[in-house]
Amino acid sequence: MVWTDTEDIYMQSKTTSTELILASGSRYRRQLLARLALEFRCVAADIDENHRPGESAAQMAVRLAQLKAEAVAERHPDAIIIGSDQVATVNGRIVGKPLDRPAASSQLRSASGQAMDFHTAVYIIPPPGRNCLAHLDTTAVFFRRLDAAMIEDYLNREQALDCAGSFKSEGLGIALVKEIKTRDPTALVGLPLIWLAQALRSLGLAIP
């Protein structure tokens, strides 16, 4: 395994002295977790994130969230570890991060007039003696009919190449959709804070 500390500690008070680690190098998840005003550290785990034959998108998200947490827990066995992963699908087909402009355009064309489902999983490994906690959130995003000009205008104005499905909901991407069905809007960005706050509270962290 390769371990990289991607960020310095984020400071706030908590009721337990146990270290909190987010097993992710994602700036989006880092920013989301910072909203809970806790002290934490980010450590990215190098794992195989390839899809397995016969595996559903939800199963893939859960498996990768657990693998990330377990990988970091090997090096930090006494910490509270948060692993998370998100897998998006259109008509049952997995769509990942586009990484380049042509792939982003293709993803958005396939999403036009369709629903894109975002499966976001969280897996928490507490210190020894406590049970692991797991959660899966599915958010459905219903896209407007998008023509080529709309897609190109969006990609010219929004940096979405590192977002699953090329959809950045917290930015201009919100203009591409007609409806979002979700239990937790933060899950769509990458980390369901409503459930996570409850889970961390149960482990003794100071969250209102």
Backbone as CSV, one residue per row, in Angstrom:
resi,resn,N_x,N_y,N_z,CA_x,CA_y,CA_z,C_x,C_y,C_z
1,MET,0.832,-1.203,0.000,0.000,0.000,0.000,0.875,1.265,0.000
2,VAL,0.387,2.314,-0.649,1.056,3.607,-0.643,0.176,4.575,0.125
3,TRP,0.753,5.279,1.084,-0.015,6.170,1.930,0.467,7.598,1.731
4,THR,-0.474,8.508,1.559,-0.119,9.906,1.344,-0.959,10.798,2.236
5,ASP,-0.307,11.581,3.090,-1.031,12.585,3.857,-1.298,13.753,2.930
6,THR,-2.577,13.984,2.617,-2.911,14.973,1.600,-3.241,16.337,2.174
7,GLU,-3.529,16.412,3.470,-3.884,17.694,4.061,-3.385,17.764,5.494
8,ASP,-3.215,18.972,5.986,-2.891,19.150,7.389,-4.138,18.920,8.230
9,ILE,-3.979,18.932,9.528,-5.091,18.698,10.445,-6.067,19.865,10.406
10,TYR,-7.364,19.552,10.457,-8.419,20.559,10.529,-8.881,20.613,11.977
11,MET,-8.815,21.786,12.593,-8.929,21.906,14.040,-10.314,22.316,14.489
12,GLN,-10.812,21.593,15.471,-11.947,21.988,16.290,-12.008,21.018,17.443
13,SER,-12.882,21.296,18.412,-12.926,20.469,19.605,-13.723,19.197,19.366
14,LYS,-13.418,18.156,20.142,-14.188,16.931,20.175,-14.050,16.325,21.559
15,THR,-14.965,15.443,21.932,-14.986,14.942,23.294,-14.091,13.727,23.487
16,THR,-13.580,13.139,22.425,-12.698,11.997,22.527,-11.325,12.370,21.984
17,SER,-10.292,11.757,22.559,-8.930,12.042,22.098,-8.548,11.173,20.913
18,THR,-9.439,10.278,20.471,-9.163,9.405,19.339,-9.027,10.216,18.054
19,GLU,-7.990,9.921,17.291,-7.771,10.644,16.043,-8.833,10.269,15.016
20,LEU,-9.274,11.256,14.250,-10.248,11.052,13.183,-9.534,11.214,11.845
21,ILE,-9.672,10.210,10.981,-8.999,10.236,9.679,-10.012,9.980,8.575
22,LEU,-10.000,10.843,7.571,-10.780,10.644,6.361,-9.893,9.936,5.348
23,ALA,-10.275,8.722,4.979,-9.461,7.913,4.065,-9.746,8.324,2.625
24,SER,-9.309,9.514,2.286,-9.616,10.057,0.960,-8.673,11.195,0.619
25,GLY,-8.371,11.323,-0.655,-7.627,12.477,-1.137,-8.525,13.478,-1.827
26,SER,-9.841,13.257,-1.767,-10.801,14.122,-2.459,-10.975,15.454,-1.737
27,ARG,-10.790,16.541,-2.475,-11.001,17.853,-1.866,-12.475,18.093,-1.566
28,TYR,-13.349,17.463,-2.330,-14.781,17.626,-2.082,-15.182,16.981,-0.757
29,ARG,-14.697,15.774,-0.499,-15.008,15.127,0.779,-14.339,15.849,1.941
30,ARG,-13.140,16.351,1.711,-12.457,17.111,2.766,-13.275,18.336,3.146
31,GLN,-13.758,19.054,2.139,-14.548,20.258,2.404,-15.863,19.922,3.107
32,LEU,-16.466,18.808,2.721,-17.717,18.404,3.370,-17.490,18.049,4.836
33,LEU,-16.495,17.220,5.118,-16.249,16.820,6.497,-15.881,18.020,7.365
34,ALA,-15.201,19.002,6.799,-14.837,20.202,7.553,-16.069,20.947,8.060
35,ARG,-17.217,20.750,7.412,-18.441,21.421,7.853,-18.906,20.934,9.230
36,LEU,-18.454,19.757,9.660,-18.839,19.248,10.974,-17.970,19.811,12.090
37,ALA,-17.023,20.665,11.753,-16.202,21.385,12.735,-15.495,20.442,13.692
38,LEU,-14.854,19.423,13.143,-14.086,18.459,13.920,-12.616,18.536,13.529
39,GLU,-11.768,18.051,14.399,-10.355,17.907,14.064,-10.179,16.595,13.311
40,PHE,-9.608,16.665,12.102,-9.401,15.445,11.338,-8.210,15.589,10.410
41,ARG,-7.807,14.465,9.879,-6.698,14.410,8.941,-7.121,13.596,7.733
42,CYS,-6.581,13.918,6.556,-6.867,13.167,5.339,-5.678,12.292,4.978
43,VAL,-5.931,11.028,4.739,-4.900,10.091,4.300,-5.482,9.284,3.150
44,ALA,-4.918,9.409,1.982,-5.428,8.701,0.808,-4.834,7.305,0.733
45,ALA,-5.666,6.325,0.425,-5.212,4.942,0.289,-5.118,4.561,-1.181
46,ASP,-4.065,3.840,-1.520,-3.874,3.371,-2.895,-4.509,1.994,-3.010
47,ILE,-5.716,1.921,-3.568,-6.405,0.647,-3.735,-6.803,0.459,-5.188
48,ASP,-7.136,-0.765,-5.548,-7.633,-1.067,-6.886,-9.108,-0.689,-6.935
49,GLU,-9.463,0.311,-7.748,-10.839,0.790,-7.820,-11.573,0.299,-9.060
50,ASN,-11.065,-0.738,-9.689,-11.710,-1.260,-10.886,-12.995,-2.005,-10.540
51,HIS,-13.920,-1.957,-11.468,-15.190,-2.663,-11.317,-14.977,-4.168,-11.479
52,ARG,-15.686,-4.947,-10.656,-15.613,-6.401,-10.747,-16.791,-6.942,-11.560
53,PRO,-16.569,-7.978,-12.361,-17.658,-8.545,-13.161,-18.846,-8.955,-12.280
54,GLY,-20.050,-8.588,-12.730,-21.248,-8.967,-12.009,-21.573,-8.106,-10.810
55,GLU,-20.749,-7.133,-10.534,-20.932,-6.277,-9.357,-21.831,-5.096,-9.709
56,SER,-22.843,-4.842,-8.872,-23.710,-3.681,-9.103,-22.983,-2.412,-8.686
57,ALA,-23.521,-1.273,-9.119,-22.914,0.004,-8.741,-22.937,0.195,-7.233
58,ALA,-24.046,-0.157,-6.596,-24.143,-0.020,-5.142,-23.140,-0.920,-4.433
59,GLN,-23.015,-2.160,-4.895,-22.052,-3.085,-4.301,-20.625,-2.577,-4.477
60,MET,-20.344,-2.006,-5.621,-19.009,-1.469,-5.878,-18.698,-0.315,-4.932
61,ALA,-19.657,0.592,-4.749,-19.436,1.733,-3.862,-19.181,1.279,-2.435
62,VAL,-19.977,0.316,-1.961,-19.799,-0.195,-0.598,-18.444,-0.877,-0.448
63,ARG,-18.080,-1.704,-1.419,-16.807,-2.419,-1.346,-15.623,-1.457,-1.318
64,LEU,-15.646,-0.452,-2.184,-14.516,0.474,-2.236,-14.432,1.344,-0.994
65,ALA,-15.584,1.752,-0.456,-15.558,2.533,0.785,-14.922,1.721,1.905
66,GLN,-15.274,0.437,1.979,-14.709,-0.424,3.019,-13.215,-0.656,2.791
67,LEU,-12.830,-0.890,1.539,-11.414,-1.120,1.245,-10.559,0.097,1.601
68,LYS,-11.056,1.281,1.301,-10.310,2.493,1.630,-10.118,2.619,3.137
69,ALA,-11.211,2.389,3.881,-11.116,2.492,5.341,-10.169,1.439,5.900
70,GLU,-10.275,0.210,5.416,-9.419,-0.866,5.919,-7.955,-0.620,5.590
71,ALA,-7.687,-0.070,4.403,-6.307,0.201,4.014,-5.657,1.209,4.955
72,VAL,-6.384,2.275,5.288,-5.836,3.290,6.193,-5.780,2.769,7.621
73,ALA,-6.745,1.953,8.012,-6.769,1.406,9.374,-5.579,0.492,9.646
74,GLU,-5.022,-0.117,8.614,-3.844,-0.963,8.807,-2.683,-0.171,9.392
75,ARG,-2.593,1.090,9.003,-1.499,1.929,9.484,-1.881,2.757,10.709
76,HIS,-3.185,2.968,10.892,-3.669,3.783,12.014,-4.746,2.998,12.773
77,PRO,-4.355,1.913,13.460,-5.333,1.000,14.057,-6.134,1.580,15.215
78,ASP,-5.682,2.660,15.818,-6.377,3.221,16.979,-7.231,4.435,16.634
79,ALA,-7.296,4.776,15.364,-8.045,5.959,14.934,-9.460,5.586,14.506
80,ILE,-10.300,6.603,14.384,-11.595,6.450,13.731,-11.373,6.756,12.252
81,ILE,-11.659,5.773,11.402,-11.381,5.907,9.976,-12.694,6.002,9.201
82,ILE,-12.789,6.993,8.321,-13.960,7.151,7.457,-13.549,6.857,6.018
83,GLY,-14.134,5.816,5.448,-13.938,5.519,4.033,-15.210,5.836,3.270
84,SER,-15.083,6.353,2.067,-16.268,6.681,1.284,-15.980,6.521,-0.202
85,ASP,-17.016,6.157,-0.944,-16.867,6.065,-2.392,-18.221,6.331,-3.045
86,GLN,-18.172,6.773,-4.271,-19.398,7.063,-5.009,-19.302,6.480,-6.417
87,VAL,-20.384,5.821,-6.841,-20.458,5.266,-8.188,-21.750,5.764,-8.828
88,ALA,-21.639,6.329,-10.019,-22.804,6.859,-10.732,-23.179,5.942,-11.882
89,THR,-24.482,5.900,-12.188,-24.966,5.078,-13.301,-26.018,5.830,-14.114
90,VAL,-26.068,5.519,-15.391,-27.151,5.958,-16.289,-27.711,4.714,-16.946
91,ASN,-28.999,4.457,-16.730,-29.633,3.246,-17.269,-28.860,1.984,-16.886
92,GLY,-28.367,1.972,-15.651,-27.659,0.811,-15.144,-26.202,0.726,-15.550
93,ARG,-25.741,1.634,-16.404,-24.345,1.616,-16.865,-23.505,2.559,-16.009
94,ILE,-22.403,2.040,-15.496,-21.539,2.842,-14.629,-20.826,3.921,-15.430
95,VAL,-20.870,5.140,-14.905,-20.129,6.255,-15.494,-19.199,6.818,-14.414
96,GLY,-17.940,6.917,-14.727,-16.968,7.412,-13.762,-16.622,8.869,-13.998
97,LYS,-15.456,9.279,-13.513,-14.985,10.629,-13.753,-14.463,10.699,-15.191
98,PRO,-14.838,11.713,-15.953,-14.483,11.726,-17.375,-12.989,11.947,-17.638
99,LEU,-12.365,12.807,-16.835,-10.933,13.111,-16.917,-10.527,13.919,-18.151
100,ASP,-11.293,13.855,-19.247,-10.981,14.717,-20.389,-12.279,15.242,-21.009
101,ARG,-12.147,16.249,-21.848,-13.309,16.952,-22.409,-14.183,16.045,-23.287
102,PRO,-13.637,15.255,-24.199,-14.497,14.398,-25.026,-15.320,13.412,-24.194
103,ALA,-14.705,12.839,-23.165,-15.437,11.901,-22.315,-16.551,12.611,-21.557
104,ALA,-16.289,13.837,-21.111,-17.315,14.610,-20.400,-18.489,14.905,-21.307
105,SER,-18.216,15.304,-22.545,-19.287,15.581,-23.508,-20.124,14.334,-23.763
106,SER,-19.462,13.189,-23.903,-20.157,11.938,-24.143,-21.051,11.562,-22.961
107,GLN,-20.545,11.742,-21.756,-21.334,11.426,-20.567,-22.594,12.278,-20.498
108,LEU,-22.456,13.554,-20.751,-23.604,14.452,-20.659,-24.611,14.201,-21.776
109,ARG,-24.140,13.809,-22.942,-25.076,13.448,-24.011,-25.890,12.220,-23.612
110,SER,-25.234,11.262,-22.973,-25.946,10.050,-22.560,-26.914,10.330,-21.415
111,ALA,-26.641,11.378,-20.635,-27.502,11.724,-19.502,-28.689,12.581,-19.922
112,SER,-28.648,13.171,-21.103,-29.706,14.073,-21.560,-31.076,13.403,-21.502
113,GLY,-31.993,14.003,-20.757,-33.344,13.471,-20.637,-33.443,12.203,-19.816
114,GLN,-32.360,11.827,-19.165,-32.311,10.572,-18.410,-32.102,10.845,-16.917
115,ALA,-32.228,9.773,-16.136,-31.912,9.843,-14.707,-30.518,9.266,-14.484
116,MET,-29.719,9.966,-13.698,-28.413,9.470,-13.302,-28.474,9.195,-11.803
117,ASP,-28.165,7.963,-11.412,-28.201,7.573,-10.006,-26.795,7.616,-9.424
118,PHE,-26.681,8.244,-8.262,-25.401,8.342,-7.558,-25.475,7.502,-6.283
119,HIS,-24.680,6.445,-6.226,-24.632,5.558,-5.069,-23.413,5.951,-4.227
120,THR,-23.671,6.470,-3.047,-22.597,6.972,-2.186,-22.543,6.145,-0.907
121,ALA,-21.420,5.490,-0.689,-21.254,4.612,0.467,-20.265,5.204,1.459
122,VAL,-20.512,4.930,2.743,-19.589,5.320,3.815,-19.341,4.109,4.692
123,TYR,-18.100,3.927,5.097,-17.729,2.832,5.988,-16.815,3.402,7.070
124,ILE,-17.217,3.230,8.320,-16.447,3.768,9.440,-15.855,2.624,10.249
125,ILE,-14.551,2.659,10.444,-13.875,1.712,11.329,-13.520,2.456,12.610
126,PRO,-14.149,2.104,13.741,-13.843,2.768,15.011,-12.622,2.119,15.658
127,PRO,-12.185,2.638,16.799,-11.092,1.986,17.518,-11.493,0.571,17.930
128,PRO,-10.519,-0.279,18.263,-10.825,-1.661,18.661,-11.864,-1.716,19.774
129,GLY,-12.770,-2.698,19.656,-13.796,-2.866,20.661,-15.153,-2.333,20.260
130,ARG,-15.211,-1.595,19.154,-16.481,-1.057,18.659,-16.797,-1.667,17.305
131,ASN,-18.078,-1.719,16.978,-18.505,-2.267,15.691,-18.334,-1.252,14.572
132,CYS,-18.004,-1.750,13.383,-17.931,-0.889,12.209,-19.329,-0.413,11.825
133,LEU,-19.386,0.735,11.186,-20.652,1.334,10.773,-20.635,1.540,9.265
134,ALA,-21.767,1.248,8.609,-21.822,1.364,7.154,-23.138,1.999,6.725
135,HIS,-23.083,2.674,5.592,-24.268,3.377,5.093,-24.180,3.505,3.577
136,LEU,-25.343,3.411,2.920,-25.408,3.618,1.472,-26.544,4.573,1.167
137,ASP,-26.259,5.607,0.410,-27.251,6.590,0.001,-27.339,6.575,-1.524
138,THR,-28.572,6.590,-2.041,-28.761,6.669,-3.491,-29.558,7.923,-3.823
139,THR,-28.973,8.754,-4.673,-29.601,9.995,-5.099,-29.892,9.907,-6.596
140,ALA,-31.100,10.259,-6.982,-31.495,10.237,-8.397,-31.514,11.661,-8.936
141,VAL,-30.784,11.886,-10.015,-30.707,13.198,-10.656,-31.342,13.096,-12.042
142,PHE,-32.373,13.896,-12.291,-33.095,13.858,-13.555,-32.665,15.041,-14.416
143,PHE,-32.023,14.732,-15.540,-31.464,15.766,-16.410,-32.497,16.307,-17.388
144,ARG,-32.375,17.580,-17.712,-33.133,18.190,-18.787,-32.632,17.629,-20.114
145,ARG,-33.364,17.915,-21.184,-32.858,17.609,-22.518,-31.707,18.563,-22.812
146,LEU,-30.553,18.008,-23.089,-29.361,18.822,-23.301,-28.916,18.725,-24.756
147,ASP,-28.803,19.878,-25.421,-28.254,19.832,-26.774,-26.750,20.107,-26.717
148,ALA,-26.110,19.993,-27.865,-24.656,20.114,-27.919,-24.181,21.475,-27.424
149,ALA,-24.917,22.538,-27.759,-24.520,23.884,-27.348,-24.582,24.031,-25.828
150,MET,-25.620,23.482,-25.205,-25.730,23.547,-23.740,-24.571,22.824,-23.070
151,ILE,-24.262,21.650,-23.594,-23.185,20.855,-23.008,-21.853,21.576,-23.138
152,GLU,-21.573,22.116,-24.307,-20.288,22.796,-24.504,-20.200,24.057,-23.652
153,ASP,-21.301,24.782,-23.533,-21.309,25.980,-22.701,-21.033,25.616,-21.242
154,TYR,-21.676,24.559,-20.772,-21.449,24.093,-19.400,-19.989,23.719,-19.182
155,LEU,-19.420,22.949,-20.082,-18.039,22.498,-19.913,-17.042,23.643,-20.061
156,ASN,-17.407,24.682,-20.804,-16.545,25.865,-20.903,-16.509,26.645,-19.590
157,ARG,-17.600,26.569,-18.841,-17.750,27.415,-17.656,-17.598,26.679,-16.331
158,GLU,-17.595,25.353,-16.367,-17.512,24.585,-15.129,-16.407,23.537,-15.218
159,GLN,-15.586,23.459,-14.184,-14.518,22.463,-14.112,-15.097,21.187,-13.500
160,ALA,-15.554,20.281,-14.357,-16.258,19.089,-13.864,-15.591,17.783,-14.287
161,LEU,-14.363,17.856,-14.750,-13.704,16.648,-15.237,-13.350,15.671,-14.128
162,ASP,-13.340,16.141,-12.876,-13.044,15.240,-11.750,-14.309,14.861,-10.988
163,CYS,-15.460,15.028,-11.630,-16.746,14.699,-11.005,-17.400,13.535,-11.749
164,ALA,-17.943,12.591,-11.005,-18.620,11.450,-11.629,-19.750,11.934,-12.517
165,GLY,-19.780,11.409,-13.731,-20.823,11.793,-14.664,-20.704,13.196,-15.198
166,SER,-19.590,13.882,-14.916,-19.364,15.275,-15.336,-20.369,16.230,-14.726
167,PHE,-20.985,15.818,-13.619,-22.054,16.613,-13.009,-21.577,17.193,-11.680
168,LYS,-21.429,18.508,-11.643,-20.999,19.196,-10.426,-22.213,19.923,-9.850
169,SER,-22.918,19.255,-8.958,-24.194,19.775,-8.463,-24.040,21.040,-7.644
170,GLU,-22.897,21.186,-6.974,-22.684,22.373,-6.148,-22.245,23.571,-6.964
171,GLY,-22.114,23.377,-8.268,-21.740,24.451,-9.172,-22.790,24.627,-10.255
172,LEU,-22.340,24.918,-11.476,-23.253,25.197,-12.585,-24.062,23.980,-12.998
173,GLY,-23.627,22.803,-12.611,-24.346,21.592,-12.970,-25.799,21.595,-12.543
174,ILE,-26.112,22.326,-11.487,-27.489,22.371,-11.008,-28.441,22.906,-12.082
175,ALA,-27.925,23.679,-13.019,-28.757,24.238,-14.089,-29.105,23.205,-15.157
176,LEU,-28.441,22.045,-15.128,-28.673,21.022,-16.145,-29.822,20.092,-15.800
177,VAL,-30.340,20.196,-14.583,-31.310,19.199,-14.130,-32.680,19.807,-13.874
178,LYS,-33.698,18.938,-13.880,-35.056,19.382,-13.582,-35.545,18.884,-12.234
179,GLU,-34.865,17.876,-11.683,-35.296,17.348,-10.390,-34.178,16.512,-9.777
180,ILE,-34.077,16.568,-8.451,-33.159,15.711,-7.707,-33.938,15.085,-6.561
181,LYS,-33.888,13.773,-6.469,-34.535,13.067,-5.370,-33.453,12.508,-4.447
182,THR,-33.426,13.017,-3.203,-32.370,12.617,-2.290,-32.819,12.726,-0.846
183,ARG,-32.220,11.912,0.020,-32.428,12.035,1.460,-31.422,13.003,2.075
184,ASP,-30.332,13.233,1.349,-29.243,14.038,1.899,-28.487,14.682,0.744
185,PRO,-28.635,15.991,0.533,-27.978,16.638,-0.608,-26.455,16.549,-0.571
186,THR,-25.866,16.402,0.613,-24.405,16.298,0.674,-23.911,14.962,0.128
187,ALA,-24.772,13.939,0.118,-24.381,12.647,-0.445,-24.039,12.782,-1.921
188,LEU,-24.763,13.636,-2.610,-24.525,13.841,-4.032,-23.136,14.405,-4.289
189,VAL,-22.649,15.224,-3.380,-21.306,15.808,-3.523,-20.228,14.785,-3.178
190,GLY,-20.578,13.794,-2.337,-19.606,12.736,-2.076,-19.518,12.218,-0.662
191,LEU,-20.254,12.817,0.298,-20.167,12.354,1.684,-21.474,12.715,2.396
192,PRO,-22.328,11.735,2.718,-23.633,12.028,3.324,-23.494,12.470,4.782
193,LEU,-23.511,13.771,5.001,-23.220,14.321,6.322,-24.328,14.090,7.341
194,ILE,-25.574,13.947,6.905,-26.648,13.727,7.869,-26.417,12.413,8.615
195,TRP,-26.171,11.349,7.857,-25.882,10.057,8.501,-24.540,10.094,9.221
196,LEU,-23.538,10.691,8.582,-22.195,10.693,9.155,-22.162,11.418,10.497
197,ALA,-22.871,12.535,10.603,-22.902,13.264,11.876,-23.486,12.391,12.977
198,GLN,-24.547,11.682,12.662,-25.161,10.790,13.650,-24.198,9.671,14.048
199,ALA,-23.509,9.093,13.073,-22.584,7.999,13.348,-21.415,8.461,14.208
200,LEU,-20.837,9.605,13.872,-19.705,10.108,14.645,-20.134,10.542,16.037
201,ARG,-21.332,11.065,16.152,-21.864,11.428,17.461,-21.958,10.190,18.356
202,SER,-22.361,9.052,17.760,-22.484,7.826,18.524,-21.135,7.314,19.008
203,LEU,-20.058,7.765,18.346,-18.703,7.366,18.740,-18.065,8.356,19.696
204,GLY,-18.824,9.367,20.137,-18.353,10.280,21.158,-17.771,11.580,20.666
205,LEU,-17.879,11.869,19.362,-17.355,13.130,18.862,-18.355,14.266,19.108
206,ALA,-17.834,15.456,19.344,-18.666,16.610,19.723,-19.291,17.236,18.490
207,ILE,-20.497,16.782,18.173,-21.274,17.341,17.065,-22.626,17.724,17.627
208,PRO,-23.113,18.926,17.364,-24.412,19.352,17.949,-25.551,18.376,17.631
